[in-house]
Structures are given as C-alpha cells and as structure tokens.
Amino acid sequence: MEDKYWHMKLETSLLSDNSRMKF
C-alpha cells in the first residue's frame, strides 16, 4: 500500500512539473 501511494504521489509531482514547464 505504501509503495502504491508513493508511486501515485511521484506521478502527480511529475505531472505538475511537466505542466509548469509546458505552460
């Protein structure tokens, strides 16, 4: 469960970073 939560958190942060770079 912890790994799953961490993975989701990581993906969310990556998406946020990508959005910042794009816009």
PDB file of N, H, CA, C and O in Angstrom:
ATOM      1  N   MET A   1       0.848  -1.204   0.000  1.00  0.00           N
ATOM      2  CA  MET A   1       0.000   0.000   0.000  1.00  0.00           C
ATOM      3  C   MET A   1       0.885   1.256   0.000  1.00  0.00           C
ATOM      4  O   MET A   1       0.639   2.192  -0.760  1.00  0.00           O
ATOM      5  N   GLU A   2       1.884   1.268   0.832  1.00  0.00           N
ATOM      6  H   GLU A   2       2.084   0.507   1.450  1.00  0.00           H
ATOM      7  CA  GLU A   2       2.755   2.453   0.889  1.00  0.00           C
ATOM      8  C   GLU A   2       3.416   2.702  -0.462  1.00  0.00           C
ATOM      9  O   GLU A   2       3.494   3.840  -0.924  1.00  0.00           O
ATOM     10  N   ASP A   3       3.889   1.632  -1.089  1.00  0.00           N
ATOM     11  H   ASP A   3       3.825   0.707  -0.714  1.00  0.00           H
ATOM     12  CA  ASP A   3       4.525   1.795  -2.401  1.00  0.00           C
ATOM     13  C   ASP A   3       3.545   2.381  -3.407  1.00  0.00           C
ATOM     14  O   ASP A   3       3.896   3.252  -4.203  1.00  0.00           O
ATOM     15  N   LYS A   4       2.328   1.897  -3.361  1.00  0.00           N
ATOM     16  H   LYS A   4       2.042   1.190  -2.714  1.00  0.00           H
ATOM     17  CA  LYS A   4       1.318   2.388  -4.309  1.00  0.00           C
ATOM     18  C   LYS A   4       1.079   3.878  -4.083  1.00  0.00           C
ATOM     19  O   LYS A   4       1.009   4.656  -5.035  1.00  0.00           O
ATOM     20  N   TYR A   5       0.955   4.260  -2.837  1.00  0.00           N
ATOM     21  H   TYR A   5       1.011   3.628  -2.064  1.00  0.00           H
ATOM     22  CA  TYR A   5       0.713   5.669  -2.507  1.00  0.00           C
ATOM     23  C   TYR A   5       1.909   6.515  -2.969  1.00  0.00           C
ATOM     24  O   TYR A   5       1.737   7.582  -3.560  1.00  0.00           O
ATOM     25  N   TRP A   6       3.111   6.023  -2.692  1.00  0.00           N
ATOM     26  H   TRP A   6       3.250   5.157  -2.212  1.00  0.00           H
ATOM     27  CA  TRP A   6       4.320   6.762  -3.088  1.00  0.00           C
ATOM     28  C   TRP A   6       4.374   6.905  -4.603  1.00  0.00           C
ATOM     29  O   TRP A   6       4.709   7.971  -5.121  1.00  0.00           O
ATOM     30  N   HIS A   7       4.048   5.841  -5.305  1.00  0.00           N
ATOM     31  H   HIS A   7       3.776   4.975  -4.885  1.00  0.00           H
ATOM     32  CA  HIS A   7       4.070   5.877  -6.774  1.00  0.00           C
ATOM     33  C   HIS A   7       3.080   6.911  -7.303  1.00  0.00           C
ATOM     34  O   HIS A   7       3.393   7.665  -8.224  1.00  0.00           O
ATOM     35  N   MET A   8       1.907   6.941  -6.725  1.00  0.00           N
ATOM     36  H   MET A   8       1.653   6.329  -5.977  1.00  0.00           H
ATOM     37  CA  MET A   8       0.886   7.911  -7.161  1.00  0.00           C
ATOM     38  C   MET A   8       1.369   9.330  -6.866  1.00  0.00           C
ATOM     39  O   MET A   8       1.198  10.236  -7.682  1.00  0.00           O
ATOM     40  N   LYS A   9       1.959   9.506  -5.717  1.00  0.00           N
ATOM     41  H   LYS A   9       2.097   8.770  -5.055  1.00  0.00           H
ATOM     42  CA  LYS A   9       2.466  10.832  -5.343  1.00  0.00           C
ATOM     43  C   LYS A   9       3.566  11.254  -6.321  1.00  0.00           C
ATOM     44  O   LYS A   9       3.614  12.404  -6.757  1.00  0.00           O
ATOM     45  N   LEU A  10       4.439  10.318  -6.653  1.00  0.00           N
ATOM     46  H   LEU A  10       4.400   9.384  -6.299  1.00  0.00           H
ATOM     47  CA  LEU A  10       5.529  10.624  -7.581  1.00  0.00           C
ATOM     48  C   LEU A  10       4.966  11.023  -8.935  1.00  0.00           C
ATOM     49  O   LEU A  10       5.400  12.010  -9.529  1.00  0.00           O
ATOM     50  N   GLU A  11       4.000  10.255  -9.421  1.00  0.00           N
ATOM     51  H   GLU A  11       3.647   9.453  -8.939  1.00  0.00           H
ATOM     52  CA  GLU A  11       3.400  10.570 -10.729  1.00  0.00           C
ATOM     53  C   GLU A  11       2.762  11.954 -10.698  1.00  0.00           C
ATOM     54  O   GLU A  11       2.897  12.726 -11.647  1.00  0.00           O
ATOM     55  N   THR A  12       2.076  12.260  -9.621  1.00  0.00           N
ATOM     56  H   THR A  12       1.967  11.633  -8.850  1.00  0.00           H
ATOM     57  CA  THR A  12       1.410  13.564  -9.514  1.00  0.00           C
ATOM     58  C   THR A  12       2.438  14.689  -9.558  1.00  0.00           C
ATOM     59  O   THR A  12       2.247  15.685 -10.255  1.00  0.00           O
ATOM     60  N   SER A  13       3.528  14.528  -8.812  1.00  0.00           N
ATOM     61  H   SER A  13       3.683  13.719  -8.245  1.00  0.00           H
ATOM     62  CA  SER A  13       4.553  15.577  -8.808  1.00  0.00           C
ATOM     63  C   SER A  13       5.186  15.708 -10.189  1.00  0.00           C
ATOM     64  O   SER A  13       5.481  16.817 -10.635  1.00  0.00           O
ATOM     65  N   LEU A  14       5.395  14.579 -10.866  1.00  0.00           N
ATOM     66  H   LEU A  14       5.155  13.679 -10.503  1.00  0.00           H
ATOM     67  CA  LEU A  14       5.982  14.631 -12.213  1.00  0.00           C
ATOM     68  C   LEU A  14       5.045  15.370 -13.149  1.00  0.00           C
ATOM     69  O   LEU A  14       5.479  16.206 -13.941  1.00  0.00           O
ATOM     70  N   LEU A  15       3.763  15.061 -13.059  1.00  0.00           N
ATOM     71  H   LEU A  15       3.410  14.381 -12.416  1.00  0.00           H
ATOM     72  CA  LEU A  15       2.788  15.728 -13.934  1.00  0.00           C
ATOM     73  C   LEU A  15       2.793  17.226 -13.648  1.00  0.00           C
ATOM     74  O   LEU A  15       2.719  18.036 -14.572  1.00  0.00           O
ATOM     75  N   SER A  16       2.878  17.589 -12.393  1.00  0.00           N
ATOM     76  H   SER A  16       2.938  16.931 -11.643  1.00  0.00           H
ATOM     77  CA  SER A  16       2.879  19.009 -12.025  1.00  0.00           C
ATOM     78  C   SER A  16       4.110  19.685 -12.623  1.00  0.00           C
ATOM     79  O   SER A  16       4.016  20.785 -13.167  1.00  0.00           O
ATOM     80  N   ASP A  17       5.250  19.034 -12.521  1.00  0.00           N
ATOM     81  H   ASP A  17       5.326  18.141 -12.079  1.00  0.00           H
ATOM     82  CA  ASP A  17       6.480  19.613 -13.078  1.00  0.00           C
ATOM     83  C   ASP A  17       6.344  19.786 -14.587  1.00  0.00           C
ATOM     84  O   ASP A  17       6.725  20.820 -15.135  1.00  0.00           O
ATOM     85  N   ASN A  18       5.807  18.785 -15.245  1.00  0.00           N
ATOM     86  H   ASN A  18       5.497  17.945 -14.799  1.00  0.00           H
ATOM     87  CA  ASN A  18       5.644  18.868 -16.701  1.00  0.00           C
ATOM     88  C   ASN A  18       4.718  20.028 -17.059  1.00  0.00           C
ATOM     89  O   ASN A  18       4.983  20.766 -18.008  1.00  0.00           O
ATOM     90  N   SER A  19       3.658  20.187 -16.316  1.00  0.00           N
ATOM     91  H   SER A  19       3.443  19.587 -15.545  1.00  0.00           H
ATOM     92  CA  SER A  19       2.696  21.264 -16.601  1.00  0.00           C
ATOM     93  C   SER A  19       3.396  22.614 -16.439  1.00  0.00           C
ATOM     94  O   SER A  19       3.190  23.525 -17.240  1.00  0.00           O
ATOM     95  N   ARG A  20       4.214  22.735 -15.410  1.00  0.00           N
ATOM     96  H   ARG A  20       4.381  21.995 -14.759  1.00  0.00           H
ATOM     97  CA  ARG A  20       4.918  24.001 -15.167  1.00  0.00           C
ATOM     98  C   ARG A  20       5.854  24.304 -16.340  1.00  0.00           C
ATOM     99  O   ARG A  20       5.938  25.448 -16.788  1.00  0.00           O
ATOM    100  N   MET A  21       6.544  23.297 -16.830  1.00  0.00           N
ATOM    101  H   MET A  21       6.475  22.368 -16.467  1.00  0.00           H
ATOM    102  CA  MET A  21       7.490  23.516 -17.929  1.00  0.00           C
ATOM    103  C   MET A  21       6.743  23.856 -19.220  1.00  0.00           C
ATOM    104  O   MET A  21       7.186  24.701 -19.998  1.00  0.00           O
ATOM    105  N   LYS A  22       5.621  23.199 -19.433  1.00  0.00           N
ATOM    106  H   LYS A  22       5.262  22.513 -18.801  1.00  0.00           H
ATOM    107  CA  LYS A  22       4.866  23.438 -20.677  1.00  0.00           C
ATOM    108  C   LYS A  22       4.225  24.826 -20.675  1.00  0.00           C
ATOM    109  O   LYS A  22       4.235  25.520 -21.691  1.00  0.00           O
ATOM    110  N   PHE A  23       3.673  25.225 -19.538  1.00  0.00           N
ATOM    111  H   PHE A  23       3.665  24.661 -18.712  1.00  0.00           H
ATOM    112  CA  PHE A  23       2.939  26.499 -19.533  1.00  0.00           C
ATOM    113  C   PHE A  23       3.699  27.620 -18.855  1.00  0.00           C
ATOM    114  O   PHE A  23       3.202  28.744 -18.778  1.00  0.00           O
TER     115      PHE A  23
END
